[in-house]
Amino acid sequence: MKCILFCLYNLGMKTSEEHYVNLLGLAALRKVSEVELNISALQVKIFVMYGENTAMCPECGAVYEMYDRSAQRSWRHLDTMQFETILYCEPPGQNVKRTA
């Protein structure tokens, strides 16, 4: 584990949160707030947060003001090496104006 952390640090990623932000390609309005690694269960849990009041439309990429947050959901992601990877997030509610 020390070798992995040393390599990440040398790549400019000082925390596992920064590592997963880069691996998942998260937009600037989202960040990884926590990473839980359970070696005995071979599982990684990644908690993603949106900014305080803004989120991005998944269809057009425009930034909109959030009006609430949904209950936390979880998604199975591609494995991280041999570790089952699960993402957790509270999806934002948005006032998105449809133009079509």
Buried (B, 14 or more C-beta within 10 A) or exposed (E): EEEEBEEBEEEEBEEBBBBBBEBBEBEEBBBBEEBEBEEEEEBBBBBBBBBEEBBBEEEEEEEBEBEEBEEEEEEEBEEBEEBBBBBBBBBBEBEEEEEE
